[in-house]
Amino acid sequence: MEQVFNPVQDAEILTKAQMKPKNPETIINIVAHRSNAQRQQIRQAYYNQNKKHIQDDFRSSLSGNFQEAVVALFFTPIEYDCYQIHNATKGFGTNEDTLIEIFATRRNERINQIKQYYSELFKKDLVKEIESETSGFFKKILLELLKGERQINPNPNHEECVECAKKLFNSQKDKKDIMQEAYVEIFTKRSREELAQIAKIYFEWYSKTLLDEIERLFSGDPRRVLKATLYALLSPSEYFAYRINKSMRGLATKDTILIRVLVSRDEVDIERIKRYYLQQYQTTLYEAIKAQVSGDYQKLLLELVGI
């Protein structure tokens, strides 16, 4: 018989699991097998019992990437995005990678929720933060994405899409700023279905993919954000499979990316991501994580993704 969810009991168990000797297995068993909505109930029950925030206690009792992942799982999705953006912009330098991943992949409603909640959390205007932390064409793209004004049009008008494809192609003959304007307008305002149609027409007419054109015409952060926007709109699960793979390439795993993607996509499309991962990289996501990380951190991520 399936066990009935009891947030009060879970909170009590998690309190004891942090006492010496600590019991990470119990923490993993609860945290990895509850929905985000259930974890929010546990979070509240924990505070009611202990008069302390569960994430603060986990920061004290756990360490390393295991701590980061457990704490991340107790944020609401919008909270988590806000904290990731804040961490990407605070201090010296900006983590453009985080900004690109979040702004290029979140839908209108989520973008607008992020702006509102960011202001409540940090008493700062997110748009002004991005204006001050970024520059040039990259800033322009991010600010347009932050408007959350992408059209919702599941039935694209073919003639309009033809005109957009022509506009992108012909803009290459104009001044650089005119070409940039064309890409920003189409990539930040057109719906997923429209952009898919535009990409298809572009290839049929000019024998070039839009991804290849972006690679050729742009560089640096503008190139990365335009490619991420197109890729994530046309095939979001494939995009996140790519992000996970990229985080585990090289000598050191980029754990912040790995944790962020697995936490943010856990209840969205993790099963599709797993299928794309297997198709693209000829190994399961489970085996890839198992080979790349270790300890309690590994056990938690493996429980999250499943076989």
matplotlib code that plots the C-alpha trace (Angstrom):
import matplotlib.pyplot as plt

x = [0.0, 1.3, 2.5, 0.4, 2.3, 2.7, 4.7, 4.8, 6.3, 8.8, 9.9, 10.4, 12.5, 14.6, 15.3, 16.6, 18.5, 20.7, 21.7, 24.9, 25.4, 23.9, 21.7, 22.1, 20.3, 17.1, 17.5, 17.9, 15.0, 12.6, 13.9, 14.3, 10.8, 8.6, 7.2, 8.1, 4.7, 5.2, 8.6, 7.0, 4.7, 7.6, 9.4, 6.5, 6.1, 9.8, 9.6, 6.5, 8.3, 11.8, 11.3, 14.1, 14.2, 15.0, 17.4, 19.4, 19.7, 20.8, 23.4, 24.8, 24.5, 25.5, 28.4, 29.6, 27.5, 25.2, 24.2, 23.7, 21.4, 19.3, 18.9, 18.0, 15.2, 13.4, 13.0, 9.9, 10.8, 10.4, 12.4, 15.1, 15.3, 15.5, 18.3, 20.3, 19.9, 20.9, 24.0, 24.9, 24.9, 26.2, 29.8, 32.5, 31.7, 28.5, 27.8, 26.3, 25.8, 23.2, 21.4, 21.3, 19.9, 17.1, 16.0, 16.2, 14.1, 11.4, 7.9, 6.2, 4.3, 7.4, 9.5, 6.9, 6.6, 10.4, 10.6, 7.9, 9.3, 12.9, 11.8, 10.1, 13.1, 16.0, 14.3, 15.8, 14.4, 15.6, 15.5, 17.7, 20.1, 20.5, 21.0, 23.8, 25.4, 25.5, 26.3, 26.0, 24.0, 23.9, 22.2, 19.7, 18.7, 18.3, 16.2, 13.9, 13.6, 12.8, 9.8, 8.0, 6.2, 6.7, 3.7, 1.5, 0.5, 0.2, -1.0, 1.6, 0.7, 2.9, 3.3, 4.4, 7.0, 8.3, 8.7, 10.5, 12.9, 13.6, 14.1, 16.7, 18.5, 18.4, 19.5, 23.0, 23.4, 22.5, 24.5, 25.3, 22.8, 20.0, 20.9, 21.0, 17.5, 16.0, 17.3, 16.3, 12.8, 12.1, 13.9, 12.4, 8.8, 7.8, 6.1, 7.8, 5.7, 6.4, 10.1, 10.1, 8.3, 10.7, 13.7, 12.2, 11.6, 15.0, 16.6, 14.4, 15.1, 18.8, 20.1, 21.5, 20.2, 19.5, 21.9, 24.7, 23.9, 24.0, 27.4, 28.7, 27.2, 27.6, 30.2, 30.5, 27.5, 25.1, 25.8, 25.3, 22.0, 20.5, 21.5, 20.1, 16.8, 16.3, 17.4, 15.4, 12.2, 12.4, 13.5, 13.7, 14.4, 17.2, 18.6, 18.7, 20.2, 23.0, 23.4, 23.7, 26.3, 28.3, 28.3, 30.0, 32.5, 36.2, 38.2, 35.8, 32.1, 30.3, 28.1, 26.1, 24.8, 24.1, 22.2, 20.3, 19.1, 18.1, 16.3, 14.5, 13.5, 12.6, 8.9, 8.9, 10.5, 13.1, 11.9, 12.2, 15.6, 16.7, 15.5, 17.3, 20.4, 20.5, 20.0, 22.6, 25.3, 24.8, 24.6, 21.9, 21.8, 21.9, 25.1, 26.7, 26.0, 27.1, 30.5, 31.0, 30.1, 30.3, 29.2, 25.8, 25.7, 25.7, 23.1, 20.7, 21.1, 20.6, 17.4, 16.2, 16.7, 15.9, 17.1]
y = [0.0, 3.5, 5.5, 8.6, 11.9, 13.5, 16.7, 17.0, 13.5, 14.2, 17.4, 15.5, 12.8, 15.4, 17.2, 14.0, 13.0, 16.2, 15.3, 13.4, 10.8, 12.3, 10.2, 11.4, 8.3, 9.3, 12.9, 11.6, 9.2, 12.0, 14.9, 13.0, 11.4, 14.4, 16.9, 20.5, 21.3, 18.6, 20.0, 23.4, 21.8, 20.1, 23.4, 25.1, 22.2, 22.2, 25.9, 25.4, 22.7, 24.3, 28.0, 27.8, 27.6, 24.1, 25.5, 27.4, 24.2, 22.2, 24.8, 24.2, 20.5, 19.5, 20.5, 20.7, 19.9, 17.6, 20.6, 22.8, 20.3, 19.6, 23.3, 24.0, 21.4, 23.3, 26.5, 27.1, 27.1, 30.9, 31.5, 29.3, 31.2, 34.5, 33.3, 31.9, 35.3, 37.2, 35.0, 35.5, 39.3, 40.0, 40.7, 41.3, 40.1, 38.5, 34.9, 35.3, 31.6, 31.5, 34.6, 33.0, 29.7, 31.3, 34.2, 32.2, 29.3, 30.6, 31.4, 34.8, 34.1, 32.8, 35.8, 38.2, 36.2, 36.3, 40.1, 40.6, 38.1, 39.3, 42.8, 41.3, 39.2, 41.6, 45.0, 45.6, 46.0, 43.1, 45.1, 47.8, 45.1, 43.6, 47.1, 47.8, 44.3, 43.7, 45.8, 46.1, 43.9, 41.2, 43.6, 44.5, 40.8, 40.1, 43.2, 42.2, 38.6, 40.1, 42.0, 38.6, 39.6, 36.5, 35.9, 32.9, 31.7, 27.9, 28.4, 30.5, 32.6, 31.2, 34.5, 36.3, 33.6, 33.9, 37.7, 37.0, 34.6, 37.1, 39.8, 37.8, 37.0, 40.4, 42.1, 40.7, 43.3, 46.2, 47.8, 45.7, 47.4, 46.8, 43.1, 42.9, 44.6, 42.0, 39.0, 40.5, 41.4, 37.9, 35.8, 37.5, 38.2, 35.3, 32.2, 28.8, 27.6, 30.7, 30.4, 26.8, 27.7, 30.6, 28.2, 25.7, 28.3, 29.8, 26.4, 25.7, 29.1, 29.6, 26.1, 27.3, 26.6, 29.5, 28.0, 28.0, 31.6, 32.7, 30.9, 32.8, 36.2, 36.7, 36.0, 35.8, 36.2, 37.4, 34.3, 32.1, 33.7, 33.7, 30.0, 29.1, 30.9, 29.1, 25.7, 25.9, 27.1, 24.4, 21.5, 22.4, 18.9, 18.4, 21.8, 20.8, 17.4, 19.4, 21.6, 18.6, 17.0, 20.2, 20.5, 17.1, 17.5, 18.2, 17.5, 19.1, 18.9, 22.3, 21.3, 24.6, 24.0, 20.3, 21.0, 23.9, 21.9, 18.8, 20.8, 23.2, 20.4, 17.7, 18.0, 19.5, 17.2, 15.1, 11.9, 13.6, 14.9, 11.4, 10.1, 12.8, 12.3, 8.6, 9.4, 12.1, 10.7, 6.9, 6.5, 7.0, 10.1, 7.9, 6.2, 9.6, 11.1, 7.9, 8.1, 11.8, 12.6, 10.7, 10.3, 11.4, 14.1, 11.3, 9.2, 12.2, 13.1, 9.4, 9.2, 12.4, 11.3, 7.6, 4.8]
z = [0.0, -1.0, 2.0, 2.7, 2.5, 6.0, 6.0, 9.8, 10.0, 7.2, 9.0, 12.2, 10.4, 8.6, 11.9, 13.5, 10.3, 10.7, 14.3, 15.0, 13.7, 10.5, 8.3, 4.7, 3.4, 5.1, 3.8, 0.3, 0.6, 1.6, -0.5, -3.8, -3.5, -2.8, -5.3, -5.0, -3.6, -0.9, -0.1, 0.5, 3.0, 4.7, 4.8, 6.6, 9.0, 9.8, 10.6, 12.8, 14.7, 15.0, 14.5, 12.0, 8.2, 6.9, 4.3, 6.9, 9.0, 5.9, 5.1, 8.7, 8.8, 5.3, 3.0, -0.5, -3.6, -1.5, 0.6, -2.5, -4.2, -1.0, -0.3, -4.0, -3.9, -1.1, -3.1, -5.2, -8.9, -9.1, -5.9, -7.3, -10.5, -8.6, -6.3, -9.3, -11.1, -8.0, -7.5, -11.2, -10.8, -7.3, -6.6, -9.1, -12.6, -14.0, -14.7, -18.2, -18.6, -15.9, -17.3, -20.8, -19.5, -17.5, -19.7, -22.9, -21.7, -19.4, -20.7, -20.6, -17.4, -15.6, -16.7, -15.3, -12.1, -11.7, -12.1, -9.5, -7.0, -7.5, -6.5, -3.3, -2.4, -3.0, -3.1, -6.5, -10.0, -12.1, -15.3, -13.8, -12.4, -15.9, -17.4, -15.0, -15.1, -18.9, -21.9, -25.7, -27.9, -25.2, -22.8, -25.5, -26.1, -22.4, -21.8, -24.7, -23.3, -19.9, -21.2, -21.5, -24.6, -26.8, -28.9, -28.3, -31.7, -32.3, -35.8, -37.7, -40.7, -43.5, -45.3, -42.2, -41.5, -45.1, -44.5, -41.3, -43.0, -45.7, -43.2, -41.3, -44.6, -46.1, -42.9, -43.4, -46.3, -44.0, -41.2, -38.2, -35.9, -38.4, -38.6, -34.8, -34.6, -37.0, -34.9, -31.6, -32.8, -34.3, -31.7, -28.7, -29.9, -32.2, -30.8, -30.7, -33.6, -35.6, -35.0, -36.0, -39.3, -39.9, -39.3, -41.8, -44.5, -44.0, -44.6, -47.6, -49.2, -48.4, -47.7, -44.3, -40.8, -38.5, -35.9, -38.5, -39.5, -35.8, -35.5, -38.6, -38.0, -34.2, -31.5, -27.7, -25.4, -28.2, -30.2, -27.1, -26.1, -29.7, -30.1, -26.7, -27.4, -30.7, -29.4, -26.2, -28.0, -30.7, -28.6, -24.8, -23.6, -26.1, -25.1, -21.4, -22.3, -24.0, -21.0, -18.6, -20.9, -21.2, -17.4, -17.1, -19.9, -19.2, -16.0, -13.6, -13.4, -13.5, -10.6, -10.4, -13.9, -13.3, -10.1, -11.6, -14.6, -12.7, -10.0, -12.4, -14.9, -12.3, -12.7, -16.1, -18.7, -17.0, -18.8, -22.2, -21.3, -20.4, -23.8, -25.7, -23.6, -24.5, -28.2, -28.3, -26.1, -26.3, -22.6, -20.0, -17.9, -14.9, -15.9, -16.9, -13.5, -11.8, -13.6, -13.0, -9.4, -6.1, -2.5, -1.1, -3.8, -6.4, -4.6, -4.4, -8.1, -9.1, -7.1, -8.7, -12.3, -11.8, -14.1]

ax = plt.figure().add_subplot(projection="3d")
ax.plot(x, y, z, "-o")
ax.set_aspect("equal")
plt.show()
